[in-house]
Amino acid sequence: MNDSSALKPVLDDRCPRCGGSFHCGAADAHCDCFDLQLSPALRQQLAAQYSSCLCIACLKSLAQAEGESGR
């Protein structure tokens, strides 16, 4: 019997920005967001606007938008 569900991450968090399910790995000692470069201004904005973690897709989108607006 092959239980492939054991290999999939548990999507136990919900992104407050997009509503999508994701797994925050901060408590697991590594999360995808650890490798993402966010400016101090964007970090401050996100902390003021949201009380929980955002999914990696939203964080990448916000970082990219910030980079494009700074050009």
DSSP file (Angstrom, degrees, kcal/mol; ACC not computed):
  #  RESIDUE AA STRUCTURE BP1 BP2  ACC     N-H-->O    O-->H-N    N-H-->O    O-->H-N    TCO  KAPPA ALPHA  PHI   PSI    X-CA   Y-CA   Z-CA
    1    1 A M              0   0    0      0, 0.0     2,-0.7     0, 0.0     0, 0.0   0.000 360.0 360.0 360.0 129.1    0.0    0.0    0.0
    2    2 A N        -     0   0    0      3,-0.0     2,-1.0     2,-0.0     3,-0.1  -0.889 360.0-168.3-105.5 114.3    1.4    3.4   -1.0
    3    3 A D    >   +     0   0    0     -2,-0.7     3,-1.1     1,-0.2     4,-0.2  -0.777  12.3 171.3-102.9  89.2    0.5    6.3    1.2
    4    4 A S  G >>  +     0   0    0     -2,-1.0     3,-1.3     1,-0.2     4,-0.6   0.651  67.5  77.6 -73.5 -14.3    1.6    9.3   -0.8
    5    5 A S  G >4 S+     0   0    0      1,-0.3     3,-0.5     2,-0.2    -1,-0.2   0.773  84.1  64.7 -66.0 -23.7   -0.1   11.7    1.7
    6    6 A A  G <4 S+     0   0    0     -3,-1.1    -1,-0.3     1,-0.2    -2,-0.2   0.729 101.2  50.9 -70.0 -20.3    2.8   11.1    4.1
    7    7 A L  G <4 S+     0   0    0     -3,-1.3    -1,-0.2    -4,-0.2    -2,-0.2   0.631  94.1  85.9 -90.9 -15.7    5.1   12.8    1.5
    8    8 A K  S << S-     0   0    0     -4,-0.6     2,-0.1    -3,-0.5     3,-0.0  -0.667  84.7-113.7 -88.4 139.1    2.9   15.9    1.1
    9    9 A P        -     0   0    0      0, 0.0     2,-0.6     0, 0.0    -2,-0.1  -0.415  33.1-109.5 -67.6 147.1    3.3   18.9    3.4
   10   10 A V        -     0   0    0     -2,-0.1     2,-1.6    -4,-0.1     3,-0.1  -0.673  22.2-146.2 -78.3 121.7    0.3   19.6    5.6
   11   11 A L        +     0   0    0     -2,-0.6    12,-0.2     1,-0.2    -1,-0.1  -0.644  43.1 147.6 -90.3  82.2   -1.3   22.8    4.4
   12   12 A D        +     0   0    0     -2,-1.6     2,-0.3     9,-0.1    11,-0.2   0.310  45.9  70.5-105.4   7.2   -2.5   23.9    7.9
   13   13 A D  E     -A   22   0A   0      9,-2.5     9,-2.2    -3,-0.1     2,-0.4  -0.858  64.7-144.7-120.7 158.8   -2.2   27.7    7.5
   14   14 A R  E     -A   21   0A   0     -2,-0.3     7,-0.2     7,-0.2     6,-0.1  -0.992  21.3-123.5-126.1 128.9   -4.3   30.1    5.5
   15   15 A C     >  -     0   0    0      5,-3.0     4,-1.9    -2,-0.4    39,-0.2  -0.532  11.9-150.1 -70.7 125.4   -2.7   33.2    3.9
   16   16 A P  T  4 S+     0   0    0      0, 0.0    -1,-0.2     0, 0.0    38,-0.1   0.658  93.8  50.4 -71.9 -13.3   -4.5   36.4    5.2
   17   17 A R  T  4 S+     0   0    0      3,-0.1    37,-0.1     1,-0.0    -2,-0.0   0.914 129.9  10.7 -88.5 -49.7   -3.8   38.1    1.9
   18   18 A C  T  4 S-     0   0    0      2,-0.1     3,-0.1    37,-0.0    36,-0.0   0.603  91.0-125.8-107.4 -15.4   -5.0   35.6   -0.7
   19   19 A G     <  +     0   0    0     -4,-1.9     2,-0.1     1,-0.3     0, 0.0   0.453  60.6 142.5  83.7   0.1   -6.9   33.1    1.4
   20   20 A G        -     0   0    0     -6,-0.1    -5,-3.0     1,-0.1    -1,-0.3  -0.354  53.4-111.3 -75.4 155.0   -4.8   30.2    0.0
   21   21 A S  E     +A   14   0A   0     -7,-0.2     2,-0.3    -3,-0.1    -7,-0.2  -0.617  48.4 148.1 -83.7 143.6   -3.7   27.2    2.1
   22   22 A F  E     -A   13   0A   0     -9,-2.2    -9,-2.5    -2,-0.3     2,-0.5  -0.957  43.6-111.2-160.2 172.7    0.0   26.8    2.9
   23   23 A H        -     0   0    0     -2,-0.3     2,-0.6   -12,-0.2   -12,-0.1  -0.971  20.5-147.6-117.8 120.3    2.4   25.5    5.5
   24   24 A C        -     0   0    0     -2,-0.5     3,-0.4     1,-0.1     4,-0.1  -0.760   9.5-168.1 -83.2 121.0    4.5   27.9    7.4
   25   25 A G    > > +     0   0    0     -2,-0.6     5,-1.4     1,-0.2     3,-1.2   0.297  56.1 107.9 -94.7  10.6    7.7   26.1    8.2
   26   26 A A  G > 5S+     0   0    0      1,-0.3     3,-1.2     2,-0.2    -1,-0.2   0.890  83.2  46.7 -56.4 -41.1    9.1   28.7   10.8
   27   27 A A  G 3 5S+     0   0    0     -3,-0.4    -1,-0.3     1,-0.2    -2,-0.1   0.659 105.1  62.5 -75.0 -14.3    8.4   26.3   13.7
   28   28 A D  G < 5S-     0   0    0     -3,-1.2    -1,-0.2     2,-0.1    -2,-0.2   0.372 119.6-108.9 -89.3   3.9   10.1   23.5   11.7
   29   29 A A  T < 5S+     0   0    0     -3,-1.2     2,-0.3    -4,-0.3    -3,-0.2   0.325  97.7  57.1  81.9  -4.2   13.4   25.4   11.7
   30   30 A H      < +     0   0    0     -5,-1.4     2,-0.3    -6,-0.0    -2,-0.1  -0.882  55.2 173.0-156.8 128.8   13.1   26.3    8.0
   31   31 A C    >   -     0   0    0     -2,-0.3     3,-2.0    -5,-0.1     4,-0.4  -0.950  42.1-117.8-127.3 149.4   10.5   28.0    5.9
   32   32 A D  G >  S+     0   0    0     -2,-0.3     3,-1.3     1,-0.3     4,-0.2   0.817 112.8  65.0 -55.5 -30.9   10.7   29.0    2.2
   33   33 A C  G >  S+     0   0    0      1,-0.3     3,-1.4     2,-0.2    -1,-0.3   0.718  83.3  75.4 -68.7 -18.7   10.4   32.6    3.3
   34   34 A F  G <  S+     0   0    0     -3,-2.0    -1,-0.3     1,-0.3    -2,-0.2   0.815  97.5  47.7 -60.6 -28.8   13.7   32.5    5.1
   35   35 A D  G <  S+     0   0    0     -3,-1.3     2,-0.4    -4,-0.4    -1,-0.3   0.441  92.9  98.3 -91.4  -0.8   15.4   32.6    1.7
   36   36 A L    <   -     0   0    0     -3,-1.4     2,-0.7    -4,-0.2    24,-0.0  -0.750  68.8-137.9 -94.4 131.8   13.4   35.5    0.4
   37   37 A Q        +     0   0    0     -2,-0.4     2,-0.4    23,-0.0    -2,-0.1  -0.792  27.3 174.9 -91.6 113.4   14.8   39.0    0.6
   38   38 A L        -     0   0    0     -2,-0.7    22,-0.0     3,-0.0    25,-0.0  -0.942  31.9-115.1-116.3 139.6   12.3   41.6    1.7
   39   39 A S     >  -     0   0    0     -2,-0.4     4,-2.6     1,-0.1     5,-0.2  -0.308  25.2-115.2 -68.2 155.6   13.1   45.2    2.4
   40   40 A P  H  > S+     0   0    0      0, 0.0     4,-2.3     0, 0.0     5,-0.2   0.872 117.8  54.1 -58.3 -36.0   12.9   46.5    5.9
   41   41 A A  H  > S+     0   0    0      2,-0.2     4,-2.2     1,-0.2     5,-0.1   0.911 109.8  45.9 -65.6 -41.7   10.1   48.8    4.8
   42   42 A L  H  > S+     0   0    0      2,-0.2     4,-2.7     1,-0.2     5,-0.2   0.906 111.6  52.1 -68.4 -40.6    8.1   46.0    3.3
   43   43 A R  H  X S+     0   0    0     -4,-2.6     4,-2.3     1,-0.2    -2,-0.2   0.918 110.9  47.9 -59.2 -43.1    8.6   43.9    6.4
   44   44 A Q  H  X S+     0   0    0     -4,-2.3     4,-1.8    -5,-0.2    -2,-0.2   0.910 111.8  49.8 -64.9 -42.8    7.3   46.7    8.5
   45   45 A Q  H  X S+     0   0    0     -4,-2.2     4,-2.0     1,-0.2    -2,-0.2   0.922 112.0  47.6 -61.6 -45.4    4.3   47.2    6.3
   46   46 A L  H  X S+     0   0    0     -4,-2.7     4,-2.8     1,-0.2    -2,-0.2   0.891 110.1  52.1 -65.6 -39.6    3.4   43.5    6.4
   47   47 A A  H  < S+     0   0    0     -4,-2.3    -1,-0.2    -5,-0.2    -2,-0.2   0.862 113.0  45.4 -64.8 -35.2    3.8   43.4   10.2
   48   48 A A  H  < S+     0   0    0     -4,-1.8    -1,-0.2    -5,-0.2    -2,-0.2   0.830 119.7  40.4 -74.9 -32.6    1.4   46.3   10.6
   49   49 A Q  H  < S+     0   0    0     -4,-2.0     2,-0.4    -5,-0.2    -2,-0.2   0.808 117.5  40.1 -88.8 -32.0   -1.1   45.0    8.1
   50   50 A Y     <  -     0   0    0     -4,-2.8    -1,-0.1    -5,-0.2     4,-0.1  -0.933  53.4-159.4-126.2 143.1   -1.2   41.3    8.9
   51   51 A S  S    S+     0   0    0     -2,-0.4     2,-0.3     2,-0.1    -1,-0.1   0.491  79.7  36.6 -96.9  -4.3   -1.1   39.4   12.2
   52   52 A S  S    S-     0   0    0      1,-0.1    -2,-0.0   -38,-0.0   -37,-0.0  -0.855  97.1 -68.0-139.6 176.4    0.0   36.1   10.7
   53   53 A C        -     0   0    0     -2,-0.3     2,-0.3     1,-0.1    -2,-0.1  -0.242  39.7-138.2 -67.0 150.1    2.3   34.7    8.0
   54   54 A L        -     0   0    0    -39,-0.2    -1,-0.1   -38,-0.1   -39,-0.1  -0.744  29.8 -98.5-100.8 155.8    1.6   35.1    4.3
   55   55 A C     >  -     0   0    0     -2,-0.3     4,-2.3     1,-0.1     5,-0.2  -0.291  33.6-110.3 -69.8 161.2    2.2   32.4    1.8
   56   56 A I  H  > S+     0   0    0      1,-0.2     4,-2.6     2,-0.2     5,-0.2   0.844 116.8  58.1 -63.8 -34.3    5.4   32.3   -0.3
   57   57 A A  H  > S+     0   0    0      2,-0.2     4,-2.1     1,-0.2    -1,-0.2   0.922 109.1  44.2 -63.2 -43.2    3.5   33.2   -3.5
   58   58 A C  H  > S+     0   0    0      2,-0.2     4,-2.7     1,-0.2     5,-0.2   0.913 113.1  51.1 -67.0 -42.6    2.1   36.4   -1.9
   59   59 A L  H  X S+     0   0    0     -4,-2.3     4,-2.4     1,-0.2    -2,-0.2   0.915 111.7  47.1 -61.9 -42.4    5.5   37.3   -0.4
   60   60 A K  H  X S+     0   0    0     -4,-2.6     4,-2.5     2,-0.2    -1,-0.2   0.911 112.5  50.3 -64.6 -41.6    7.3   36.8   -3.8
   61   61 A S  H  X S+     0   0    0     -4,-2.1     4,-2.5    -5,-0.2    -2,-0.2   0.915 112.5  46.0 -62.9 -44.5    4.6   38.9   -5.5
   62   62 A L  H  X S+     0   0    0     -4,-2.7     4,-2.3     2,-0.2    -1,-0.2   0.892 112.9  50.0 -66.2 -40.6    4.9   41.8   -3.0
   63   63 A A  H  X S+     0   0    0     -4,-2.4     4,-2.1    -5,-0.2    -2,-0.2   0.912 112.8  47.2 -64.4 -41.8    8.7   41.7   -3.2
   64   64 A Q  H  X S+     0   0    0     -4,-2.5     4,-2.3     2,-0.2    -2,-0.2   0.917 111.9  49.6 -66.1 -43.6    8.6   41.8   -7.0
   65   65 A A  H  X S+     0   0    0     -4,-2.5     4,-2.1     1,-0.2    -1,-0.2   0.889 110.6  50.6 -62.8 -39.1    6.0   44.6   -7.0
   66   66 A E  H  X S+     0   0    0     -4,-2.3     4,-1.2     1,-0.2    -1,-0.2   0.915 110.6  49.6 -64.8 -42.2    8.2   46.6   -4.6
   67   67 A G  H  < S+     0   0    0     -4,-2.1    -2,-0.2     1,-0.2    -1,-0.2   0.877 111.7  48.4 -63.1 -39.5   11.2   46.1   -6.7
   68   68 A E  H >< S+     0   0    0     -4,-2.3     3,-1.0     1,-0.2    -1,-0.2   0.840 110.0  51.1 -71.2 -34.1    9.4   47.2   -9.9
   69   69 A S  H 3< S+     0   0    0     -4,-2.1    -1,-0.2     1,-0.2    -2,-0.2   0.714 103.6  60.6 -76.5 -18.4    8.0   50.3   -8.2
   70   70 A G  T 3<        0   0    0     -4,-1.2    -1,-0.2     1,-0.2    -2,-0.2   0.430 360.0 360.0 -86.3   1.1   11.5   51.3   -7.0
   71   71 A R    <         0   0    0     -3,-1.0    -1,-0.2    -4,-0.1    -2,-0.1   0.455 360.0 360.0 -83.7 360.0   12.8   51.5  -10.6
